[in-house]
Amino acid sequence: QVRLVESGGGLAQVGGSLRCPCVASRNIFSDNVIGWYRQAPGKQRELVGTMLGGHTNYADSGKGRFTISRDNAKNTVYLKMNSLKAEDTAVYFCHPEVYWGQGTQVTVSS
C-alpha cells in the first residue's frame, strides 16, 4: 500500500504560479507512469500531464504552462503551474500506478 499526500494548493491570482508536491510513503515514482489529474466542480476528472522516466507529456490545457518534475530521493513529484487561469481552478491529484491521493485544491481568482 502507498500513501500519497498532495499539498501546495491554495488561492492564486490569474497569472500567478503554484507548485504542488505529491509525497509518497515509499519509492513509487521512479519506475512507473505518474499522472497528474484535476477535477473541477461539476466536471469529470481530467488528465493534466504524465511523466515516465525523464519524459513528460501534457494535455493541451497546461502545455507550455505546467511542468512535472520528480525528486526520487524525497519520493516526491511536483506539478508546477505558471500563468494560472481561472479555468485552472480544480482539485489536483497525483496518480502513480493505481494509487490516488486526497488531492489539493487550487483556486485561481481574478
C-alpha positions as a Markdown table, in Angstrom:
| # | Residue | x | y | z |
|---|---|---|---|---|
| 1 | Gln | 0.0 | 0.0 | 0.0 |
| 2 | Val | 1.2 | 3.5 | -0.8 |
| 3 | Arg | 0.0 | 6.7 | 0.8 |
| 4 | Leu | 0.1 | 9.8 | -1.3 |
| 5 | Val | -0.2 | 13.3 | 0.1 |
| 6 | Glu | -0.6 | 16.3 | -2.2 |
| 7 | Ser | -0.2 | 19.8 | -1.0 |
| 8 | Gly | 0.8 | 23.3 | -2.2 |
| 9 | Gly | -2.6 | 24.3 | -3.5 |
| 10 | Gly | -4.4 | 27.4 | -2.4 |
| 11 | Leu | -5.6 | 30.7 | -3.7 |
| 12 | Ala | -3.7 | 32.3 | -6.5 |
| 13 | Gln | -4.4 | 35.2 | -8.8 |
| 14 | Val | -4.7 | 34.9 | -12.5 |
| 15 | Gly | -1.2 | 34.9 | -14.0 |
| 16 | Gly | 0.3 | 33.6 | -10.8 |
| 17 | Ser | 2.1 | 30.4 | -10.0 |
| 18 | Leu | 1.8 | 27.4 | -7.7 |
| 19 | Arg | 3.9 | 24.4 | -7.1 |
| 20 | Cys | 2.1 | 21.3 | -5.8 |
| 21 | Pro | 4.2 | 18.5 | -4.3 |
| 22 | Cys | 2.9 | 14.9 | -4.1 |
| 23 | Val | 4.8 | 12.9 | -1.4 |
| 24 | Ala | 4.6 | 9.1 | -1.4 |
| 25 | Ser | 5.2 | 6.8 | 1.6 |
| 26 | Arg | 7.7 | 4.8 | -0.5 |
| 27 | Asn | 9.6 | 5.0 | -3.7 |
| 28 | Ile | 6.9 | 4.5 | -6.4 |
| 29 | Phe | 7.7 | 7.3 | -8.8 |
| 30 | Ser | 11.0 | 6.2 | -10.4 |
| 31 | Asp | 9.7 | 3.2 | -12.3 |
| 32 | Asn | 6.1 | 4.0 | -13.0 |
| 33 | Val | 4.0 | 6.3 | -15.1 |
| 34 | Ile | 3.0 | 9.3 | -13.0 |
| 35 | Gly | -0.2 | 11.1 | -13.8 |
| 36 | Trp | -1.4 | 14.5 | -12.6 |
| 37 | Tyr | -5.2 | 14.9 | -12.9 |
| 38 | Arg | -7.6 | 17.6 | -11.9 |
| 39 | Gln | -11.3 | 17.8 | -11.2 |
| 40 | Ala | -13.3 | 21.0 | -11.4 |
| 41 | Pro | -16.7 | 21.3 | -9.7 |
| 42 | Gly | -19.3 | 19.5 | -11.7 |
| 43 | Lys | -16.8 | 18.2 | -14.2 |
| 44 | Gln | -15.1 | 14.9 | -14.8 |
| 45 | Arg | -11.6 | 14.3 | -13.7 |
| 46 | Glu | -9.2 | 15.1 | -16.5 |
| 47 | Leu | -5.6 | 14.4 | -17.2 |
| 48 | Val | -3.2 | 17.2 | -16.8 |
| 49 | Gly | 0.1 | 15.5 | -17.7 |
| 50 | Thr | 2.2 | 12.4 | -17.3 |
| 51 | Met | 5.8 | 11.5 | -16.6 |
| 52 | Leu | 7.6 | 8.3 | -17.3 |
| 53 | Gly | 11.3 | 8.3 | -16.6 |
| 54 | Gly | 12.5 | 11.6 | -17.8 |
| 55 | His | 9.8 | 12.0 | -20.4 |
| 56 | Thr | 6.7 | 14.2 | -19.9 |
| 57 | Asn | 3.5 | 14.8 | -21.8 |
| 58 | Tyr | 0.9 | 17.5 | -21.1 |
| 59 | Ala | -2.7 | 18.0 | -22.0 |
| 60 | Asp | -3.3 | 21.0 | -24.2 |
| 61 | Ser | -4.8 | 22.8 | -21.3 |
| 62 | Gly | -1.5 | 23.0 | -19.5 |
| 63 | Lys | 1.0 | 22.8 | -22.3 |
| 64 | Gly | 3.6 | 25.4 | -22.0 |
| 65 | Arg | 2.4 | 26.4 | -18.5 |
| 66 | Phe | 2.6 | 23.3 | -16.4 |
| 67 | Thr | 5.8 | 21.3 | -15.6 |
| 68 | Ile | 6.0 | 17.9 | -13.9 |
| 69 | Ser | 9.2 | 17.0 | -12.1 |
| 70 | Arg | 10.4 | 14.4 | -9.7 |
| 71 | Asp | 12.8 | 14.1 | -6.7 |
| 72 | Asn | 13.4 | 10.4 | -6.2 |
| 73 | Ala | 15.4 | 10.9 | -3.0 |
| 74 | Lys | 12.3 | 12.6 | -1.5 |
| 75 | Asn | 9.7 | 10.2 | -3.0 |
| 76 | Thr | 8.1 | 13.4 | -4.4 |
| 77 | Val | 6.7 | 14.6 | -7.6 |
| 78 | Tyr | 5.8 | 18.2 | -8.4 |
| 79 | Leu | 3.4 | 19.9 | -10.6 |
| 80 | Lys | 4.5 | 23.5 | -11.2 |
| 81 | Met | 1.8 | 25.7 | -12.7 |
| 82 | Asn | 2.6 | 29.1 | -14.2 |
| 83 | Ser | 0.4 | 31.7 | -15.8 |
| 84 | Leu | -2.6 | 30.4 | -14.0 |
| 85 | Lys | -6.0 | 30.9 | -15.4 |
| 86 | Ala | -9.4 | 31.0 | -13.7 |
| 87 | Glu | -10.3 | 27.7 | -15.5 |
| 88 | Asp | -7.4 | 26.0 | -13.7 |
| 89 | Thr | -9.5 | 26.0 | -10.6 |
| 90 | Ala | -9.9 | 22.4 | -9.5 |
| 91 | Val | -8.7 | 19.7 | -7.1 |
| 92 | Tyr | -5.4 | 18.4 | -8.3 |
| 93 | Phe | -4.4 | 14.7 | -7.8 |
| 94 | Cys | -1.3 | 12.7 | -8.5 |
| 95 | His | -1.7 | 9.2 | -9.7 |
| 96 | Pro | 1.1 | 6.7 | -9.9 |
| 97 | Glu | 0.1 | 3.1 | -10.6 |
| 98 | Val | -3.3 | 2.5 | -9.0 |
| 99 | Tyr | -2.9 | 5.0 | -6.2 |
| 100 | Trp | -4.6 | 8.3 | -5.6 |
| 101 | Gly | -4.0 | 10.9 | -3.1 |
| 102 | Gln | -6.7 | 13.1 | -1.5 |
| 103 | Gly | -5.9 | 16.0 | -3.8 |
| 104 | Thr | -5.1 | 19.6 | -3.2 |
| 105 | Gln | -7.5 | 22.4 | -4.0 |
| 106 | Val | -6.3 | 25.1 | -6.4 |
| 107 | Thr | -8.4 | 28.2 | -6.7 |
| 108 | Val | -7.5 | 30.9 | -9.2 |
| 109 | Ser | -9.2 | 34.2 | -8.9 |
| 110 | Ser | -9.2 | 37.3 | -10.9 |
